[in-house]
Amino acid sequence: MAALLEIRALSRTFGGLFAVSDVDLDVNPGEIHCLIGPNGAGKSTLFKLVMGTYTPTHGSIRFDGEDITQMPPFRRVNLGMSIKMQAPSVFRALPVWQNVHIALQRRVPRRLLAAEEGRLLDLLGLAAEAARPAGELSHGQQQWLEIGMALALQPKLLLLDEPTAGLSPEETFRTGELVKRLAQAGMTVMVVEHDMDFVRQIATRVTVLHLGKIFAEGSVEAIVADPAVAEIYLGTPHANADS
Amino acid sequence: MFQRLNGPQTLGNGRGFWIGALAVFAVAVAFPAVADPYDVGNFAYFLIWIFMALGLCLMWGYGGMLSFGQTFFFGLGGYGYGVIEINIGAAHGGSLAALVLAVSVAALAAAILGYFMIYGRIGGVFFGIVTLSTTLALAAFVGQTAGPEWTVGTARLNGFNGMQGMSPLQLPWFGRDIDLEESALYYFLLVLLAATYVGLRLLVNSRFGNVLVAIREDPQRAELLGYDVRRYQLVTFVIGSLLAGLSGALYTAWGQFITPSSIGLPAAAMPIVWVAFAGRSDLTATFVGTFVLLFAFQTITIYSEQSALVLMGLLLVATVLFAPRGLMVGVGQSLTRSFAKRGG
């Protein structure tokens, strides 16, 4: 089976320091691939390389059979990628409905827009907040709104950078169920996450990054049972402190 | 069609607003019948500047790009009209062709300058600095063209004394030409301005407009929703600057005269004062506010030009301090609110 996302020998340096170093990674269609690792492991940098907000120093990225290594972010989005970034980033001054509208309008014809917009707002539980500026929503609601905007594009590959940061345990669980439903419907999902319970809930495969390199890869059970993985987490004084 | 005029990007979307707008338009149409020709010419002069203000409103208020270059494009349009009209003559649609060509020159210059700025990732305050420098460079260049060697074809640029000798606009009409002066020019401008206003409202409430305000709010998020942010910015910059070029060409046709001082620093600051005072986030507010300011400025200038300039500066400071979203936007919003209360 051909991988949807193929990362080969990917490196990115910042002033001589390797943030991402010689990474090979495949993300297969339909899987929920979780990327974990201690602080500064290079997870977010790797995401930004995949999305195109950073360009790599070395290596290549292929998506859906196409070389996207040097492609600007908006082209990658149009090939079928979509991202929820780490810090909630919504159009704060614009009303919630318009945030959703802007995400939908590329794909959805005008006559169906209103209906799609309502459906998505219902799914996000934000129908009652539709007219409020997005910046006035709670942190958790903004996270959901941004996930909703990423979903509005109906991507082949959905990238979620810490989707549960700042969510209550109940919201976290609901986010997990949503992600699982999306994967069942055929979407491929890649997640950077600190919350191991969440990873256990959703992951079909886990990659551990450490100091910019791939440290381990396998099923959730295998990763959780791996003493070396526990060591890099426990051995780092600030492990898990930033979630 | 009517629906598409209205939307989240404009204040005044209800039936009441449009009835009011039509009433204002009707008054404007009737105005030459009751006013003396001097006032009609004067009002035509006010209308000329509003194109430029609307262009800045689009770029700055909707697109988040503060351009100090409106008078640069005004100058290109104004001098462009003069040079072309003098060379090809006004008859048989010549002056209209000069108008279109002059505006095209401004648009082309905007595309080139905008390309290097936007694709060179010059953003924020540097966008203002580059556009201002370009403007001052043009003013300085035209200012030193006093010598007889500075001619384009038969048109002499004439340095600080200003270029003159071009004809007013003439409208070809079934074999004869109508001179667009006084009332005729006023009506021409009125229709052109109304069409521009309607066109811009359609634009900002369209899908394009949605993306434009999204880019203003968060360019990275907009790009990550699949939008080619820089292309949207470039198109917006060209439209906004083109409107300044239109103001310039119309200004020269109106007065048959243009000088470098209409490009230089005090002139370049004016559109920013108008739009900031009126409220950059809304086209209607910019339209009304600019008209009010031009009217007030001219009234005061009759007594003292210096105090008029000082007053404009004070107005800008007061707006920034006390009504950062602009005075007309504030008025518009409280009107909307009071209507909503009465309706509900």
Chai-1 contact restraints between the chains, C-beta under 6 A:
chainA,res_idxA,chainB,res_idxB,connection_type,confidence,min_distance_angstrom,max_distance_angstrom,comment,restraint_id
A,P73,B,E223,contact,1.0,0.0,6.0,A-B,restraint_1
A,P73,B,L224,contact,1.0,0.0,6.0,A-B,restraint_2
A,F74,B,E223,contact,1.0,0.0,6.0,A-B,restraint_3
A,F74,B,G226,contact,1.0,0.0,6.0,A-B,restraint_4
A,F74,B,Y227,contact,1.0,0.0,6.0,A-B,restraint_5
A,F74,B,D228,contact,1.0,0.0,6.0,A-B,restraint_6
A,V77,B,G226,contact,1.0,0.0,6.0,A-B,restraint_7
A,N78,B,G226,contact,1.0,0.0,6.0,A-B,restraint_8
A,I83,B,L224,contact,1.0,0.0,6.0,A-B,restraint_9
A,S89,B,D218,contact,1.0,0.0,6.0,A-B,restraint_10
A,S89,B,R221,contact,1.0,0.0,6.0,A-B,restraint_11
A,F91,B,A214,contact,1.0,0.0,6.0,A-B,restraint_12
A,F91,B,E217,contact,1.0,0.0,6.0,A-B,restraint_13
A,F91,B,D218,contact,1.0,0.0,6.0,A-B,restraint_14
A,A93,B,E217,contact,1.0,0.0,6.0,A-B,restraint_15
A,Q98,B,P8,contact,1.0,0.0,6.0,A-B,restraint_16
A,I102,B,N210,contact,1.0,0.0,6.0,A-B,restraint_17
A,I102,B,A214,contact,1.0,0.0,6.0,A-B,restraint_18
A,A103,B,L225,contact,1.0,0.0,6.0,A-B,restraint_19
A,Q105,B,R207,contact,1.0,0.0,6.0,A-B,restraint_20
A,R106,B,G226,contact,1.0,0.0,6.0,A-B,restraint_21
